[in-house]
Amino acid sequence: MLPDGPFHAGELAAQALAGVASRGAGIRTFMPDQHRVFFGQLPWLFAGVLDRDGWPLATALAAERGFVKSPTPTTLSIAALPGRDDPAFEAFRPGGPIGLLGLEFETRRRNRANGRIEAVGAGGFAVSVTQSFGNCAKYIQVRNRVQDGREPAASSAEFSGLDAQARALIARADTLFIASAAALNSGLGGVDISHRGGRPGFVRIDGDMLTIPDFTGNNYFNTFGNLLQEPRAALLFVDFATGTLLQLQGEAEIVWQGPELARLDGAERLWRFHVRRGWRRPHALRLRWSAPEFAPTTLQTGLWSAAA
């Protein structure tokens, strides 16, 4: 437990707006042994970082199991870096804030580790962990590894608005990741990356604006607390069958109440993401995964198509 509580002002404000309170008892300044072991058995890791203009970026790193090690309870050593075609490549620099999410789809386990990049080498980087906590398994779909893809990674395509390919990937997505950041000078805030899940179609697409429901969670409000202070954010969508990554930057706004909430089963709030720019990176990951087995909590949530 952090000495003055684990939440920055934005997170506390978001909890107040939602009418909840959390002590954050599971948030620590070090990684417990089970988290250290957990990270070491993953084949990939999701990361949120900041570009040189302060915009969040979200990406995924993948390698052989064991590429993440924890030499101490406050250190992670990661033997992988983004490719040079990844928009997040230059953000992996010493001193830069970073949010990490480990997610094991086979067991629906996920743990977070936030901190700063201490060193970057030719084959990887080290992170000094300042905040560590687990998350519940809600809305995580079970997936199993299948044979790695053999297709060569294609050149990344940058765009300023959602094209037909991007919209198609989003429309069939049951999982996304959001990177956000706030209060970087407070000693509590930093960069965070979080998972969101639902049935395919849970993300509504209106031109270059995405509307995403916020279902019941752990009441920490890490992401929304960040967005209250800094609306700039980043999304990551993964095509689990092809290894294609869709990375987006934009501004987010939160809808705390209103008649629109009642239209979607399970939605306690909504958030809108206004896409400013994006990158599509075909076959960027070699990892391939089976079709999803939906979590029971996911099956209880609504779809925009039914709401319409």
N, C-alpha and C positions, 0 to 999 in steps of 0.2 A: 504494500500500500504506500502511495506517495504521501509525504509528511503533511501537506496541506490539502489533501484530496487530489484525485487524479484528473479532474475536469477543468478546462479553461472556461472563460466567461461565456463564450459562444455556446459551448455544450450545456452549461447551466441554464442559459437563456432558452435553448431549444427544449430542455426538459420542462422548464416552466410553461412554455407555450403549449406543450403536449399534455400538461397537467400530471406529470409523473416526477418521481425523484429516484435517484440511484446513488448508493454509496460507492459503487464501483469497486466492490470488495475483491473482484477477480483481477483487477489491474495492478500489476507489480512493476517495480523498477528493474527486475531481473527475470530471466527465463527459468521456470522450474525445470527439473530434470526431465519430466515427461515431455515438455515442449522441445527441449534440446534434442531429445531422441526423435521426436516426431519430425522436426525439420530435416533431420539426417536421412530419413527414409523416403523423402519425396523425389519425384522425377522432374518437378517444376515448381516455380515460385512466382507469385505475382508481386509486382513492385509499383509503387507510386513515387514519383520524383518531381522536381521543379525544373523547367527550362530556364534559360538565362534571363528571360523576361518575367519570371515568376508564375508562369502558367503551369498547372499540374499536367503531368503525362502519366499514363498507365501502360505497363508492358508486362510481358511474361518472359521468364528465363527458364530454360530447360536443359537438362544434361542427364548423365547416368545417375541413378540413385546413389546418394552419398556425396553429391557435389556440394551440399550444404553441410557445414560442420560447425559445432559450437565449442570452441576451445575453453571458454569460460561462461558463466551464467549471464554475462553482459556482452558477449561477443558472438557474432556470426561471421564465418568465413565462407564465401560463396565462389565456387570455381566456375563462373560463367559471367559473361557480359552481353549486353545487347549487341546485335549486329550493327554495322555502320549505317545500314539503311533504316534502322529503327530511329524514329524521331527522338526517342529518349536516350540515345547513345551518349550525347555530350553532357547530359544531366548526371551521369555517373562520374562524379568528380569529388575529390577529398573535401570534406566539410559540408557537402550537400545533404540536406535532410532527405530521409527515405522512409517510406512505409512498406512493410512486407506482409504478405498474407500467404500462409501455407494452407493448402486445401487438399485433402485426400478424398477423392470422389468415391472410392470404393467403400469407405467407412463413413463418409459425410462428416469427417472431423475437420475443423479449421482453427488455426491459431494465428495470432498477429504479433508482430514485433516491429516497433517503430524506433527510429533513432537517427544517427548520422553516419555518413560514409567516412570511415577513418583513412582508408588507403585504397588505391586502385592500381592493379598491376596488369601485365599483359594478358593474364588468363582469368582474372576475377577481381574481387574486391572484399573488403572487410567492413563490417558495420558495428558500431558501438550502440548497443540496445539501451534505450532509456524507458521504454514502456512495452510491457508484454502482457497479453491476455488471450483467453480463448473465447470463442463464440459458439452459440448453440447451432444445432444442425438444421434448423428450420430452413425450408426452401432450397436446400442443396439436393440436386438430383444425383442418384447413384449412377456412376459410369465406371466401366471397366476398360483397362488397357487392351487394345488390339494391336496388331502388327504395325510398327512404325511406317510412316509414309516414305516412299522412295522418290517422289516428285522433287525436282530441284526447286528451290525458292525462286520465285519470279521477282522482277523488279517491283518495288513499291510504287503505288500511285497516290499522289497527293491531290486533294480536292478541297474546295472551299464550301461546298454544300453537298448534301446527300444525293448520290446518284442512284440509279436503279439497282445496281449490285449491292450497294450499302444498305438500301432499304430492304432488299430481299433477305439479307443476312439478319438484319435486326428483326424483321417480321417473324422469322422462325426461331429466334433465340429464346431459350429458357433460362439463361444465365448472363449476367453482365457484371463488370467490376467498375467501381467509381473511385477515382483518386481525387482527394481534396486536401486543402491546407489552410491553416489559419493560426494566428497568434504565435508566429514564429519567434518573437522576442520575449514571450512571457515565461519561458522555461517549462511550460506545460504543453503548448501547442506544437504541432509539427505537421508532417505529411502523413496521410492515412490512405490506405486502400481497402475497400470493403466490397463484399459480395452481395449481389441482389439476385433473387431467383423468382420464377413464376412459370405459369404455363406458356407455351409459345403463343405470342400475341399479347403478352402482358405489357409490352412497350407499345404505346400508341404513337403513330407517325403522322404528323401534320406538317407537310413540307419539310423544313429543316428544324422542326421542333419535335422533341420526344417528350411524352408524358408517361411517367413511371409511378405505379402505386407504391406506397410505403406500408408494408404489412407489420403486424405486431412483432417486436424484437426484444432486445435486451435492455431497452430504456437507457442506454448510454448516450445515444444521439451524437456519436462522434462525427459522422458525416454531416448531419444537419447543423450541428454546432459550428463546424467549419464553414459551411455555406452561408450561415448568418453573418459571418465576419468577412468572408471572401467568396463571392459567387462563382469565381472562375473554377472550373473543374475539368476532369477528363474521364472518358469512358473507354472501356476495352470490351469488345465482343470477340469471342473465339468460335470459329467453326470447328467443332470437335471432330468432324469427319474428314476435313481436308487440311487442318493446321493453319488455315488462313486467319490472320488477325486484322481486326478493324479497330483503329485507334482514333478517338475523337477528342477535340477540345472545344469548350464552349462555356456559357454561363448558365447557372442553375438558379431557379427560384422555387420556393416551397409554397404549396397551397395547404394551409393548415385547416381550413374548414370551408363549407359551402355545399351546395346541392350536388355538385359533381362527384363528391366522395361517395354518396349513397348509391351511385350507379354501378359501383364495382365492388363485388363481394370481397370482404377482408381488408379493403383499403382504409387505413386510418388517417392518412395524409396522401398528398400527391406531390411530385416534384417535376418540374419541366426543365428540359435541357435544350438550350438553343445552340445548335451546332455552328461553329465558326470555321473550323477547318478539320481535316481528317486525313488519314493514311490507310490504305488497304495494302496488306502485305501477303500475297498469296503463298501458301505453303511455308510460312515463316517458321512454323514449328514442325518437327518430325513426329511428335506424339500424335497418336490417333486414339479415339475413344468410341465405345459402343454407344448405341442409342440410349437415351436416358430412361431410368426407372424413377418416376416422379415421387418426391417425398410426399407423405400423407398431408402435410401442411400445405404443400403446393397445390394438391388436388382440391383443396377447400377454397382456393382463391378464384376470383372472377377473371373474365376476359373482356376487353373493350368491345369485341364484336358482339357479345351477348348483351353488353350494356347499351349498345346502340339500338 
